[in-house]
Amino acid sequence: MKPVNLNTVIILLLIAVNLGFSQLPIPTGYSIDGDDVVFRFNREDYDKYSDDTAWSITKFDNLDIKTVSVAGEFNNWSKTKWKMTKIDKNTYELRKPLSKFEDEYSWAFKFVINDRYWAEPENNAPNLTPALKYGILPLHVNNLNMYTKAHPAKDGNVRFRLRGFEDAEHVIVAGSFNKWNEKMFKMYKIDSGWELKLQMLPGDYEYRYIVDGNWMEDPTNPDRVPNEFGEYNSHINIGKFVTFRLNGYENAQNVILSGSFNDWNEEELEMEKSVNGYWTCRLPLSAGKHHYKFIVDGNWMLDPENPVKESDGMGHVNSVWMVR
């Protein structure tokens, strides 16, 4: 395996430092908080509702809200199954684990008032999809975009930035992390161009920018791969910090971590002895498979607590750490 440049990995991992980030796009009706999808209904965000029984659209005005539910493709559009909790006089909330949703999928949904009335989102909502009800009434649905490999986040671990193009009207970043969706990740204008932070899972990704409908590679990223159109996609490898740990060996004088990630250097990564008697080393690793061993007072050894081992093809067996 080719040695990993740790400085490059650190740049990719820490690219979300506070350098003056502009406002993030806020999807209508939901957000992703850790391992949960948080649905949130606020009456002030909606002006109209539709009635299944009357085939009509009406202003909220004095509608007495007693219950609010979430209905969508994920629960077969049930009007009663996913009841929300009242937070204050205008706000209702429901949390659901990400495991309730299939990976890499987009779900249409709406909020249901009093098990009967459908709250109609405004036309300018960022995740809105037009729809026709009975072929006559122009209604809309919200979209829960469950591309869980990446989503906008104020403290995201990756910042996409395109310099210039100040006169552009719309700039999108699309890639293998969102199935090359041409609308989902809108970038925000900054003083010198466009920017968007995403929280991304570790992995190898290809991406391009779309400037007013025109696709282009990232001019500041020299890492690129050819695509099927005779052009190039920009490439990025997202890693994460991991902690290697060796239990025991309290009497050892020196413990070194060595692996494919540092070209098997026998001095670079000295492990620290904790107050509990074990040895640790924390470092950023790129996504993928890494071979490693410990060197205890000059003696090479496998990780005794890691059952995953693999031959390197040269007569050596190493412990394996997967970053994904």
N, C-alpha and C positions, 0 to 999 in steps of 0.2 A: 504494500500500500504506500502511496506517495505521502511523504511527511506533510502534516498540516501546519500551515503558518498560523501560530497562535495569535499573533497580532491582528491578522485578518479576521479570525474568529471573534476576537474581543470587539473589534469594530462593529461586526454584524450584531453581536449580542447587546452591545451597549449603545446602539445607535439611537435609542429612545431617550437620551439625556435631555434635560430641559433647555432647549435652545429657542424658545419662543414659538410654540405651536399654535396654529390658528384653530378655530372652532371646528369640532368634528361633526359630520353629518349624523343626525339622530333619527334612526328609523322610527316610523310611526307605530306606536303601540307596544313596543317591546325593546328590551336590551338584554345583553348577555353578561351575567354577573358570575364570574368564576365558573362553576359547573352547572349553573342554572340559567334557564331562560326566564326572564321576568316580564310578564305581561302587565301593562299599566294602562288603565283607562282614566282619562281626565275629562270631565264633562265640558270644560272650557275649550277643549280641542275639537269639539264637534258642534255643528250648528243644526244638522238635520238628521232625521232618521227615516227609515222606510218600514212599511207595514206589509207583511206577507198577505194578510187577509184582505187588505183594501187596495193593494197594488198602487200605493201612493207614497210620495216623499213629503214629510212634514217637518217644520221647524221644531226644535226641542221646546223652546218657550217654557211652559209650565208643566212639562212632563214630569210626573213624580217617579223618580228612580228608586225602585225597591231592591232590585237585584241586577247584577251585571255578570255575564258569562263570556267565556272565550269560545268561539265556534270556528272550526276550520277543517281543512283536509286531514289534519292529524287526529281529529276525533269524530270524523264522519259528519261534520257540521251539526253536531248536537247542540241544541239551544240551552240545555240544562246541565250537562255532564261536568263542565269545568267552571264551577262557580268561583267568583273572585271575592276577595276580602275587602271590606270597606276600610280605607285608611283615614279619610276625612270626608267632608260633605260632598266633595267633587271627585275624589280619587278612589279607585279600586285597583287591587293588585293581586296577581296570582303567580306563584313560582313553580316551575316544573324543571326537573333535572334534564340535562341534555340527552341523557340516555333514552328519554321518551321519544326522541326524534331520530330519524334516519340520518346518517351522515351524508353530506353532499346533496342536499335537496332543498327546494324552495317550496314553502307551504303558504297557501292563501288562507287568510283568516279575517274574521270581523268580530266586533263586540255585540252582544245581544242584551238588550234592556228588557227587564221584566219577562224574560222567556218568550218575547214576541217581537220586539222592535230592534231593527238592525241599525247601529250607529254608522252614518255615512262619512268616511274620511274626506278631508278637503282635497281638492284636485292637485295641490302642489306638494302633497306628502312625498318624501323622497323614495319610499318603497311601495308606491301605489301602482296598481294595475287596473286599467279600465275594464269594465265588464258590462254586459247588457242583461237586464232582468226582463224576462218574457219578451225580449226583442224590442222593447219600447223604452223602458226607463234606463237612463244612463247612470248606472251605479258603479261602485268601485270596491275593490278588496285590498286589504293590506297584504304584504308578503313577508313572511318570516323566512329570511334567507339563511338556511342552515349550512352554509359553507364553513364548517367548523375548523378548517385548516387556517382560516384567517378571518378576522373581523375588526372593524375600526375600534380603536381604544386610545384614550388620552395618553395612557402610559404604555402604549404598545412597544414591542421590542424591535420593530423595524420601521424606519421612516423612509418613505419614497418621496424624492424631491426632484422636480424637473425645473431647471433654471430657464429663464426667458419665457417666451410665448405670453407676454403680458396682455396682448390683445386677443388672445383666445377666449372663447366663451365657455367651453367645457373641456376639461381634461380628465381622463379616466385612467386608472391603472388596472390592467387585466392580466391574468396569468393562469398557470396551472393550478394555483391555490384556490381559484374560484371558477374553474371550468371556462376560463376566458370570457366571463360575463362582461358585456360591453356597456353596462349601465350601473352595475352594483357599487363599485368603489370610486365615487367622485372625489377628485382632489380639490383642495381649497386654495384659493389664491393667497400668496404671501407677497412681500415687498419685491422679491426678485424672481418670482415664478409661481410654482404650484407645489403643494405638499399634502401628504396624508400619512398618518401613522396607523399601522395594523399590528394586532397581536397575532403572531403566526406560530404554528407548531413547528418543531424542528423538521427539516427536510430539504431536499433539492427542489428548486422551483425555477420555472421560466416565466418571464413577464414582458410586457410591452406597454407603452403609453399610447393613448388614443387622444389626439389633439384635434378637436372639432371634426371628429370622424376619420382622421388620418392616423394610421398605425405607424409607430416608430419605436426603435429600440432606445434604451437608456443611453444617451450620449456620454454620460460620465462613468459608466460601468464597462470596463474593458473585458469583463468575463461574459462571453456570448457564445451561442451555439446556433448552427444553421437550422432553419425551419423548412417546411414543405413548400413554401412560396418563393424559395430562392433568396430569402433575406435572412435576418438574424433575430433571435430572441435573446434578451438579456437573461443572465443566469445568476442565481443567488443561493447560497447554502446557509440555512439558518440552524445554528446549534443552540446549546444551552450549557449552563454551568452544572457540573456533576461533582459529587464528592466520593472519592475512593477511601476505603476504610479497611484497616487491618487490625483485627482484634488480637490481644495477647502481645507477646514479645516485649513485656515491660522492661526487661533488662537489656534490650538492644540499645546500642549506642547511636546507630544511624540507619534510617530506613528510607529508601529511594523508590519513587514510582517511575517506571520506565515503560514506554510502549510505542506503538506505531505512530501515535500523535506527536511524538517529539524525536522521531528517528532513533528510538531506543537509547537516548542519552542516559548515561549512568550517573550523572551528577546534578542535572538541572532541577529536578522536581523532588526536593527534600520534603518528606512527610513530617508533620508536627505531632508530637506526643500530647495527648489530652490528659486532663486531670483524672480521667477514668481509666487510663492505662492503655488506650488504643491509639493507633496512628491514623492521621487523616491528611488528605490533600484535595483541595477544591480547585478546579480549573475549567475553562470553557472548552467544549469539544464540538466539532462540527457534526451534523447529522450523519448517521451511518454506523458502520461496524469498526470497532477499535480493538486491537490486541494489546495486552499489557501483562506485566509481571511486577512483583515487588523484589527489591534487593535489600536483604536484611543483613547488615554488617558484612557486606560483600557477597552474600549468598543469594542466588536467584531462586525465586519460588513463585508458584501459582497462587492465586487468591483462594485460600482454603474455604471461603464461604460462598464462592461463585461456582456453581456446577457447570456453567457453560464454558467449554474449552474447544479449541480448534487448532489443527496443525497449520503451520505457516508454509507448508510445502518444502521446507528445507530441513526437516527432521526435528523441528521444535514444536512443542505444544504450548499454547498460550491461553490465558484467560481472555474472555471476550466481553466487551461492554458495548451494548447497542444504545445509540442515541436516536430517539424517534418521538 
